[in-house]
Amino acid sequence: MKKTVLYDSHLLANAKMVDFAGFMMPVVYTSITEEHNYVREKAGMFDVSHMGEFYVKGTEAEKFVDNIFTNDVVTMNNNQVLYGMMCYPTGGVVDDLLVYKINKDSFIMIVNASNIDKDFDWATKNNTFDCTLTNESENISEVALQGPLAEKILNKLTDFDLTTLPFFTFQYMKINNKDVLVSRTGYTGEDGFEIYADHDVILNVWNEILAEGKENVMPCGLGCRDTLRFEVALPLYGNELSKDISPLEAGLGFAVKLDAGNFIGKDVLVAQKLNRTTRRIVGLKLLDKGIIRHGYEVYHNDTLVGEVTTGYKSPCTGETVALAMIDRPYDKLKTELTVDVRGKRKKVVVRNKKFYQKSYKN
Amino acid sequence: MSKIVKGLYYTNTHEWVKVEEGFAYIGITDYAQESLGEIVFVELPEEEDQAEAGEEFSAIESVKAASDVLSPITGIIVLVNDDLEDAPELINEDPYENWIVKVEMENKSEINKLLSAEEYKEICE
């Protein structure tokens, strides 16, 4: 089992640790709801050192990324970050990821911890370009500071004025005179930052943020990371995305540029867009009591029409809601369906999947 | 260190039983509620349902996951703790005060197969 550089810090903070993608990671420190609300109202800090980082360098780095990534790399500015997917030729998803453009010859890809090996194999196999691809995941640690007070706290520690850092951009800067990469990104629906650096630097950054933020920041575990991304309908690989689910079915058309250059899987996605997908991710609201969860079957009368991909009692709204992959035409708003919960059918209705409003800073 | 109450009977799946006037009150232990975290829903059985020893009769939903509650004994459920319907968090607050069901035991000797407080304590360590 791998440990991040913050492992001892988590134990000291009384975290409940779990195995996640081969890493011992904190799932919760105090309570998922308290941590969730801290991110929505103040600031929460996550150890995300388990995420994977690949460097792409060389004269054809841009061509390589453009060929493997669904979003439009060619129009990216330097220091911009872009969200998108790598797809199989079938249109199914290898992984969802962030691409950081340093310049035309140098990119960083940030991938899910659970997919690092698979992604690196896939990327390497498809590297027919004049560039080198290296897996730096073991050498880089990462923390995410998320929430409305994140800017105020982190700005006291950086030598760069973060108020001038636009959403989905990054800069190299210093914290305590040590090199870090900071991007205005995250996966919670709140304003916030992700900080990448060497292991020992991240250990220091973690402690500095806790000391600077005091009562306005708390360490947050994977438990609330999932409820936070869920409330704002951000997909999780393995739930809303998989090798059998296309980005269009997942509702991620905004990150798939079908009118730009070629990328692996494009043909299938173009056809899907033309003919409409046969199913898509929607929101469900539970009308009966209970909780509906990942893997539960969804029915229209006695016809199986889909499956729940993530479900929670939303910490912010108190409603029991879910994301679900539903066959058309049962995906229409206000359609009444049922979900099989341990053998009992519970009533749900199709609703908008944005359970909570994002509050990003532009 | 989670709390264990003397005089109750326990299972290795972290349920407790309190016997009073021939009836069994069943709940989950402090260890169980701590491991689950915040409880957001308790799926209750109906009165007059049959409870079977070792079988699931209720489900407890924490923020993160659903867990079955297994009946330590066999019998008829005569009363369900309706308070849990609107306030499932009562189990977090006091797991030994907030029983889930009251069961009329079919075979009182079944209780002897359960764990004592001392035996249960060893499991939690």
Interface residues (C-beta under 8 A of the other chain):
Chain A: K16 V27 V28 S31 I32 T33 G223 T227 K289 G290 I291 R293 Y312 K313 P315 T320 V341 R342
Chain B: G37 E38 V40 F41 E43 A59 E61 V63 K64 A65 A66 E85
